[in-house]
Amino acid sequence: MNSESDSIHGLIRRARRRFFFNVAVAQGVAAASVAMAGAILILVMGSQFLDWRWPAFVAVVTFPVAFYRTARRIPSPYRVAQIVDERLALSDSLSTALYFSEVPGGRHVSESVRQAQLAESERIGRASCR
């Protein structure tokens, strides 16, 4: 990998980290809401449900579900590149550069086309970050 490819991967990594943080906060809030609803339900149901096991049960069930939902909603690096392209109107520049920077043996891509795409994405990425 060259420096252009490294900077594109770094940009996508930072954007993906932001997506993760946003999804984690949203799922944490949803989990806390469900936990609070469970606590309210326990209080409404009466004193026989005030035993410590019921709130613990609600927490044990709620937070793993939130973790699972968070893990399922994190987009792949390529999808993050597409989202960034769409939001910044970059005409698929980042996603194409990412695609070409990870060329497995099955894709035959000219090295000059690959380098040109990486350079153009680097130029656009720097201009859009200002």
N, C-alpha and C positions, 0 to 999 in steps of 0.2 A: 504494500500500500504506500501511496505517496502522501504528501502533506495535504493535497486537495481532498483526497479520499478520507484522510483522517479528520479533516475539519468538517466534512459532510457527516461522517459518522458521529462526531462529537455533537454537532447540531441536532441530529436526530436523537441521540442519547439524552441530551438535555430536554428536548421537547417531550420525549417519552417519559422522563422522570416527572415532568410537570403534569402530564396526563395521569400518571400513577398517583401523584399527590392529590389531584382534584378528585379522582375516582375514590381514593381511600377516604378522603374527608366526607364525601357524599355518602359512602356506604357506612362510615362510622356514625354519621348523624342518623341514618336510617336505622342502624342497629340500636343506637341509644333511644330512639323513638319507640321502637318495638319493646325494648327493655322497660322503658317507662310505662308503656301501655300494659305490659305484664305486671309491673309493680302495682299499678292502679287497679287492675283486675283482681290481684291478690287481696288488696285492701278492701275492695268492694265485696268480695266473696265472704269475708268474715275472718274471725280470729283463728279458725282451724287451719287457715292457709298462711298464717304469719310465721310458721316454722321456717328456719333458715334455709331448709332444703329447696323450697319453692323459688325464692329469688335466685339461688345458686343455679337451679335448673334452667330458669329463664336466661341467665347469663351464659351458661354452658351451651345452650342451643342457639342463642342469638348471634354471638360473636364469631363462631366458626362459619355460620351462614354468610355473615358480612365479609369475612375473609375470602370465602369461595367466590362470592359475587364480585369482589374486587379483582381477584385473580382472573376471572373470566372476562372482565371488561377492559383489560389493558390491551390496547391494540399492538399489533406487531410493528417492528421498526418500519417496514415498508408502508403499512397503513398510516403510521404517524407521518411519514414523508408525504403521502398523498393528502392528508388533512392539512399539513402546513402549506403544501402547494396550493390547495384550494383556498385556504383562508388568506394567503398573501398574494393570490392571483399570479403564481409563478409558472403557470402552463406546464405542469408536470416535470419541472426541471429537477427538483430534488429527488423525487421518486425515481425518475429515470437514471439519474446519476447513482443513486443507491443501488438500483437494479444492476447497472453495469459495473459497479465497483465490487459486486459479489458474484462474479461470473463463474459458475461451476462448469465442469467439463461438458455438460450437455448443450450449452449456449455458445454459438460461434459468433463472436463479435470482433470486429476489426479494432485493433489496439488504438489506431488513430481516432476512430469514432468514440471509443471509450474515453480517451484522454480529452477530446474536445468537449464531450458532455460534462465530464468532471470539472474542467476549467470554467465552462459557462455556468454551471451550478454554483461553483465557488464565487464567481463574480456576482451573480444575482443574489446569493446568500449574504455576501458582505454588504451589498447595496441595500438590501431589505432590512438588515439588522441595525442600520443607522437611524 
